[in-house]
Amino acid sequence: MEGLLGSGGMGKVYLASDAKLPGKRWAVKETMADTADYERIENEARMLTRLRHPSLPQVADFFPPDAEGRVFLVMEYIEGMNLCDYAERVGGYPAVPFILDLALRICEVLEYLHGQSPPIVFRDLKPGNVMIGPDGTVRLIDFGIARSASPDKNADTVKLGTIGFAAPEQYEGKSDPASDQYALGALLLYLGTGGRFSEWTAEAQRALRPDLPPPLIPAIRKMLSYRREDRYPNLSEVKKRLRPAPIESEHLSSAKSGGGTLTIAVLGTFAGCGTTHTAIAAAHTLAKEGGRTAVVELGSRFGAFERLSGEWIGEPLKGKTSFTVQGVDYWPAAKRETLAGILGRGYRHVVLDLGLCREERDFEEFQRADFAWIVGSGSEWRSGDLTAFAHRESLRFRPKWTYLLPYALPETVREMRGRLGHKKVFSLPPLPDPFGGGAESKEAFEPMLGALYTRAERRSLLKRKPR
């Protein structure tokens, strides 16, 4: 044993090293049990052994009661910090996208448990039992009081749960999947009030942070209904209330109706991966399709656009805020505060070159864009940058994100799709002339831009070639 990880009413959890596998560590849960509890604990071990879900720890072994009545459960060791510690680390107020994504992930794992036959009720969902991994993964831990819900069993053998997060019926010795829904509502209220409240009261409502999405507040209140029948019928309904609406900005809506600006944001996972080259090539490709187009170097410190101005107009900018190359307006080192003014100039398309996007405010523009591209590499020695980015940002991931791998082979693209668990991964062929915007560029960007429409008619901007 390496040390004590934690202790509570159900026993203690130790960290242990594997004697046969150097570097492998396990969490060993010790529970002192009365003879009457042996059957329950053994059933718990069997239940956990057959569960398979990425948000649940894998159980490796179970040791029956010893002479002193101690039973041991050997489980996968989960690295990271619990949600309580995570919230404290960020000042008590995690970002709203984090809260929403976390809630959806918890819904998914609870749905998995409730979908077992018979359904498994977790019964002790609370910040201390939610682990946030270094790579952004979310895991539920401590199944010490989970049980299978038998429809012909009217009451649990014991009243279990954590005060403040347990559903009212649990204090009467009863629980079902609706009890886990209540606990999720309590968890969201806890995060929405800076850790001050987990039960719905007038004071808790006044303490809600002002940046919560309006639909979330009535959802939390309904989940925290005292009567089970007043809550949502299932977690699928909860997910509908929590899932962010498809991100379709005002620019996208107005552009589809014939006006407005469509934005494409491009960021890179390492210096020199081709972010600026990709942004320029995309801008000139779009310009060929008609409509004023701009490419904006947002907050860049590298001065790539200013160097380009010297090559194309033959002299430094001398205080000018923009210059034009073959019909595309270039905005070097634009500040975020001036972006609204650029978007208001009547451009049909604006491509944002975010570089490595180190500023959180720049990442907001990436999230807000109509098309969000991440440029990485499929080469063995650089592919880790892309997977590290995906893991790091997994909690605020959006389905519209697209990963681009310059020069990648088809098998590399397939492998990366598997590693990222995401279909929108594409190879980008060499584009020796990013300013041309010709047929070669058009074909290269078709998989990423095929959803765009022209003003004239609702047709694909970049048509597929006749076969």
C-alpha positions in Angstrom: 0.0 0.0 0.0 1.2 3.5 -0.9 -1.1 5.4 1.3 -4.7 6.4 2.2 -6.7 8.0 -0.6 -9.8 8.7 1.5 -12.2 7.4 4.1 -15.9 7.7 4.9 -18.9 6.0 6.4 -18.5 3.0 4.0 -14.9 2.3 4.7 -11.4 3.4 3.4 -9.8 3.6 0.0 -6.0 2.9 -0.3 -3.6 3.5 -3.2 -1.6 0.3 -4.0 1.1 -0.6 -6.4 0.9 -3.6 -8.6 3.7 -6.1 -7.6 3.8 -7.6 -11.1 3.3 -4.5 -13.3 5.8 -1.8 -12.4 4.2 1.6 -12.5 0.6 0.3 -12.4 -1.5 1.5 -9.4 -4.9 0.4 -8.1 -7.4 1.8 -5.7 -8.2 -0.7 -3.0 -11.5 -0.2 -1.1 -11.7 -1.7 2.3 -15.1 -2.1 3.9 -15.9 -3.4 7.4 -19.0 -5.4 7.1 -21.4 -7.3 9.3 -22.2 -10.8 8.4 -25.6 -9.6 7.1 -23.8 -7.3 4.6 -21.6 -9.9 3.0 -24.2 -10.8 0.3 -24.8 -7.1 -0.5 -21.1 -6.4 -0.9 -20.5 -9.5 -3.0 -23.4 -8.5 -5.2 -21.9 -5.0 -5.6 -18.6 -6.5 -6.7 -20.3 -8.7 -9.3 -22.3 -5.7 -10.5 -19.3 -3.5 -10.9 -17.3 -6.2 -12.6 -19.7 -6.5 -15.5 -20.1 -2.7 -16.1 -18.2 -1.2 -19.1 -18.4 2.5 -19.5 -15.6 5.2 -20.0 -17.0 7.2 -17.1 -16.9 4.3 -14.6 -13.8 2.8 -13.0 -13.1 -0.8 -14.0 -13.1 -3.3 -11.1 -10.2 -5.8 -11.3 -10.7 -8.1 -8.3 -12.7 -8.8 -5.1 -11.6 -10.4 -1.9 -14.4 -11.9 0.4 -14.5 -11.1 4.1 -11.4 -12.0 6.1 -11.4 -13.2 9.7 -11.9 -9.6 10.9 -14.9 -9.0 8.6 -13.0 -6.8 6.1 -13.7 -7.1 2.4 -11.6 -5.6 -0.4 -12.5 -4.3 -3.8 -9.6 -3.7 -6.2 -10.5 -1.0 -8.8 -8.9 1.1 -11.4 -7.1 4.1 -9.9 -8.6 7.4 -11.2 -6.1 10.2 -11.4 -7.1 13.9 -11.2 -9.2 15.9 -8.7 -12.7 15.6 -7.5 -15.3 18.2 -8.6 -15.3 19.9 -5.2 -11.5 20.6 -5.5 -11.8 21.6 -9.1 -14.5 24.1 -8.4 -12.4 25.5 -5.5 -9.4 25.7 -7.9 -11.3 28.0 -10.3 -12.6 30.2 -7.6 -15.9 28.5 -7.1 -17.3 29.3 -10.5 -16.4 26.9 -13.3 -17.0 28.1 -16.8 -20.6 27.6 -18.0 -19.5 25.4 -21.0 -17.7 23.2 -18.5 -20.9 22.9 -16.4 -23.1 22.0 -19.3 -20.7 19.5 -20.8 -20.1 17.9 -17.3 -23.9 17.6 -16.8 -24.3 15.9 -20.2 -21.5 13.4 -19.5 -23.0 12.6 -16.1 -26.4 12.1 -17.8 -24.9 9.7 -20.2 -23.3 7.5 -17.6 -26.4 7.5 -15.4 -28.5 6.5 -18.4 -26.1 3.6 -18.9 -26.6 2.5 -15.3 -30.3 3.0 -15.4 -30.5 1.0 -18.6 -29.1 -2.1 -16.9 -31.5 -5.0 -16.1 -32.5 -4.4 -13.4 -31.6 -0.6 -13.4 -28.7 0.4 -11.2 -29.2 3.5 -9.1 -26.0 5.4 -8.2 -27.6 7.0 -5.1 -24.6 9.2 -4.0 -23.9 11.7 -6.8 -22.1 14.6 -5.2 -19.0 16.8 -6.1 -16.7 14.5 -4.1 -17.7 11.5 -6.2 -17.1 13.1 -9.6 -13.5 13.0 -10.7 -12.0 15.3 -13.4 -9.0 13.7 -15.0 -5.9 15.6 -16.2 -7.1 15.1 -19.8 -10.6 16.3 -19.0 -12.2 12.9 -18.6 -15.2 12.6 -16.2 -15.5 9.6 -13.9 -18.0 8.6 -11.2 -16.3 7.0 -8.2 -17.4 5.3 -5.0 -20.1 2.7 -5.8 -20.3 1.8 -2.2 -24.1 2.4 -2.0 -25.1 1.8 -5.6 -27.7 -0.9 -5.9 -29.9 -2.6 -8.4 -33.5 -1.3 -8.3 -35.9 -4.1 -8.1 -39.5 -3.2 -9.1 -40.9 -5.5 -6.4 -38.8 -4.0 -3.7 -40.5 -1.0 -2.0 -37.7 0.1 0.2 -33.9 0.0 0.4 -32.5 -1.9 3.3 -30.7 1.2 4.5 -31.1 5.0 4.1 -28.1 6.0 2.1 -26.9 9.1 0.4 -25.2 12.5 1.2 -27.3 15.1 3.0 -27.9 18.0 0.7 -27.6 15.9 -2.5 -29.7 12.9 -1.6 -33.3 12.9 -2.9 -36.1 13.3 -0.3 -37.3 9.7 -0.8 -33.9 8.4 0.2 -34.4 9.7 3.7 -37.4 7.3 3.7 -35.2 4.4 2.6 -36.4 4.4 -1.0 -34.6 5.2 -4.3 -35.0 4.8 -8.0 -33.5 6.4 -11.2 -35.4 9.6 -10.4 -33.3 9.9 -7.2 -30.1 10.2 -9.3 -31.8 13.0 -11.3 -32.5 14.9 -8.1 -28.8 14.6 -7.2 -27.7 15.9 -10.6 -30.0 18.9 -10.1 -28.4 19.5 -6.7 -25.0 19.2 -8.2 -25.8 21.8 -10.9 -27.3 24.1 -8.3 -24.1 23.7 -6.2 -22.0 24.8 -9.3 -24.4 27.5 -10.2 -24.2 29.2 -6.8 -20.5 29.0 -6.1 -20.9 26.0 -3.9 -23.3 27.7 -1.5 -26.5 25.7 -2.1 -27.6 22.2 -3.2 -31.3 22.5 -2.3 -33.8 24.8 -4.1 -34.8 27.8 -1.9 -35.6 31.4 -2.5 -32.2 32.3 -1.2 -30.5 29.8 -3.5 -32.4 31.3 -6.5 -31.1 34.7 -5.6 -27.6 33.4 -5.4 -27.6 31.9 -8.9 -24.8 33.3 -11.1 -26.1 35.7 -13.7 -24.3 34.0 -16.7 -26.2 30.7 -16.5 -28.2 30.1 -19.7 -31.9 30.9 -19.0 -33.2 27.4 -19.9 -30.9 25.9 -17.3 -32.6 27.5 -14.3 -36.1 26.0 -14.7 -34.4 22.6 -15.6 -32.6 22.6 -12.3 -35.7 23.5 -10.4 -37.7 20.8 -12.0 -35.0 18.2 -11.3 -35.1 19.2 -7.6 -38.8 18.7 -7.3 -39.7 17.2 -4.0 -42.1 14.6 -5.5 -40.5 12.1 -8.0 -43.5 12.4 -10.4 -42.8 16.2 -10.7 -39.3 15.6 -12.1 -38.5 14.8 -15.7 -39.6 11.3 -16.8 -36.1 10.3 -17.7 -32.6 11.6 -18.3 -33.1 11.9 -22.0 -35.5 14.7 -21.3 -33.0 16.3 -19.0 -30.4 16.2 -21.8 -32.7 18.0 -24.1 -32.9 20.9 -21.6 -29.2 20.9 -20.9 -27.8 20.5 -24.4 -26.6 23.8 -25.9 -28.6 24.8 -28.9 -26.6 24.4 -32.2 -24.2 27.3 -32.4 -25.5 29.3 -35.3 -24.5 32.9 -34.9 -26.3 35.9 -36.2 -23.7 36.0 -39.0 -24.6 32.6 -40.2 -28.4 33.1 -40.0 -28.3 36.4 -41.9 -25.8 35.0 -44.4 -28.1 32.1 -45.2 -30.9 34.5 -45.9 -28.8 36.5 -48.3 -26.7 38.8 -46.2 -24.4 39.0 -43.2 -20.9 37.6 -42.6 -19.8 34.0 -42.3 -16.7 33.5 -40.1 -14.1 30.7 -40.2 -11.7 30.5 -37.3 -8.4 28.7 -37.8 -6.0 27.8 -34.9 -2.9 25.7 -34.7 -1.7 23.1 -32.2 2.0 23.9 -32.6 4.1 26.7 -34.1 4.7 26.1 -37.8 1.8 23.7 -38.4 0.4 25.8 -41.3 -2.3 27.9 -39.6 -1.6 31.1 -41.5 -1.1 29.2 -44.8 -4.5 27.5 -44.3 -6.3 30.7 -43.4 -5.0 32.5 -46.4 -5.8 29.7 -48.8 -9.3 29.4 -47.4 -9.9 33.2 -47.8 -8.8 33.3 -51.4 -10.9 30.2 -52.2 -13.9 31.9 -50.7 -13.2 35.1 -52.5 -13.3 33.3 -55.9 -16.9 32.3 -55.1 -18.0 35.9 -54.9 -18.5 38.4 -52.1 -16.0 40.6 -50.3 -13.6 38.5 -48.2 -11.2 39.4 -45.4 -8.6 37.4 -43.5 -7.8 38.7 -40.0 -4.6 38.1 -38.0 -6.2 38.2 -34.6 -3.8 39.3 -31.9 -0.8 37.7 -33.5 2.6 38.7 -32.3 4.5 37.1 -35.2 3.8 39.8 -37.8 3.3 37.4 -40.7 0.8 39.6 -42.4 3.0 42.7 -42.1 5.8 40.8 -43.9 3.3 39.8 -46.6 2.4 43.4 -47.1 6.0 44.2 -47.8 6.1 41.5 -50.5 2.8 42.5 -52.2 2.7 46.3 -52.0 6.5 46.7 -51.8 6.6 48.9 -48.7 5.7 48.8 -45.0 2.2 49.5 -43.9 3.2 52.8 -42.3 0.2 53.0 -40.0 -2.3 51.4 -42.4 -4.7 49.0 -40.7 -5.2 46.8 -43.8 -4.0 46.0 -47.3 -5.4 44.0 -50.2 -4.0 41.0 -52.1 -5.9 39.8 -55.2 -9.3 40.9 -53.9 -8.8 39.8 -50.3 -8.5 42.3 -47.5 -5.7 41.5 -45.0 -6.0 42.9 -41.4 -2.6 42.4 -39.7 -2.4 42.0 -35.9 -6.0 43.1 -35.3 -7.1 43.6 -31.8 -10.1 41.8 -30.5 -11.8 45.1 -29.7 -11.6 46.1 -33.4 -13.1 42.8 -34.7 -16.7 43.9 -34.4 -15.9 46.9 -36.6 -14.3 44.6 -39.2 -17.3 42.2 -39.2 -19.5 45.3 -39.7 -17.9 46.3 -42.9 -20.2 44.1 -45.0 -17.8 41.2 -45.8 -19.4 38.1 -47.1 -16.6 35.9 -45.5 -14.1 36.6 -42.7 -11.3 34.1 -42.0 -9.7 34.5 -38.5 -6.1 33.4 -38.2 -5.8 32.7 -34.4 -2.3 31.3 -34.4 -1.8 29.1 -31.3 -4.8 30.9 -29.7 -3.2 31.3 -26.3 -5.6 33.9 -25.1 -8.9 32.8 -23.6 -10.7 35.7 -25.2 -9.4 34.6 -28.6 -10.7 31.1 -27.9 -14.1 32.7 -27.4 -14.0 33.9 -31.0 -13.0 30.3 -32.1 -16.1 29.0 -30.3 -18.3 31.7 -31.8 -17.2 31.2 -35.4 -19.5 29.5 -37.9 -16.7 27.1 -38.9 -14.0 26.2 -36.4 -10.8 24.5 -37.7 -7.9 23.0 -35.8 -4.7 22.5 -37.8 -2.4 19.7 -36.6 -0.2 17.0 -37.9 -0.7 13.3 -38.6 3.0 12.6 -38.4 4.0 10.2 -35.6 6.3 12.7 -33.9 3.7 15.6 -33.9 0.4 13.8 -33.7 0.5 14.0 -29.9 0.0 17.8 -30.1 -3.4 17.2 -31.7 -4.6 14.5 -29.3 -3.3 16.6 -26.3 -5.3 19.6 -27.6 -8.4 17.4 -28.0 -8.1 16.0 -24.5 -7.4 19.4 -22.9 -10.4 21.0 -24.5 -12.7 18.0 -24.3 -15.1 19.7 -21.9 -15.9 22.6 -24.2 -15.7 20.6 -27.4 -18.3 21.4 -30.0 -19.4 18.9 -32.8 -18.7 21.6 -35.5 -15.0 21.5 -34.8 -13.0 20.2 -37.7 -9.4 18.9 -37.6 -7.1 19.4 -40.6 -4.0 17.4 -41.2 -1.8 18.9 -43.9 -0.3 16.2 -46.3 -1.8 13.4 -44.3 -2.4 10.0 -45.9 -5.9 8.4 -45.9 -4.8 5.7 -43.4 -3.4 8.5 -41.1 -6.8 10.3 -41.2 -8.6 7.1 -40.4 -6.3 6.4 -37.4 -6.7 10.0 -36.1 -10.5 9.8 -36.4 -10.3 6.7 -34.2 -8.0 8.3 -31.7 -10.0 11.5 -31.4 -13.4 9.8 -31.6 -14.5 12.4 -34.1 -15.5 12.1 -37.8 -14.5 15.6 -38.9 -10.8 14.9 -39.5 -9.5 15.7 -43.0 -6.3 15.7 -44.9 -5.3 19.0 -46.5 -3.2 18.5 -49.7 -0.2 20.7 -50.5 -1.4 24.1 -51.8 1.8 25.7 -53.2 -0.1 28.9 -54.2 -2.4 29.9 -51.3 -3.3 33.1 -53.1 -4.7 31.4 -56.2 -8.0 30.1 -54.9 -8.3 28.0 -58.0 -9.8 24.5 -58.7 -7.2 22.8 -56.6 -7.9 24.8 -53.5 -11.6 24.5 -54.2 -11.4 20.8 -54.2 -9.2 20.7 -51.1 -11.6 22.7 -49.0 -14.8 21.1 -50.3 -15.2 18.6 -47.3 -14.9 21.5 -44.9 -16.9 24.2 -46.7 -19.5 22.2 -48.5 -22.2 23.4 -46.1 -21.8 27.1 -47.2 -24.4 28.6 -49.5 -24.2 31.4 -52.0 -26.5 34.4 -52.0 -28.0 33.6 -55.3 -29.4 30.1 -54.4 -29.2 27.5 -51.7 -26.7 25.3 -53.3 -23.3 24.0 -52.1 -20.6 26.6 -52.4 -18.0 24.2 -53.5 -19.7 21.7 -55.7 -18.4 18.2 -56.1 -16.9 17.4 -59.4 -19.1 15.2 -61.7 -18.0 11.6 -61.5 
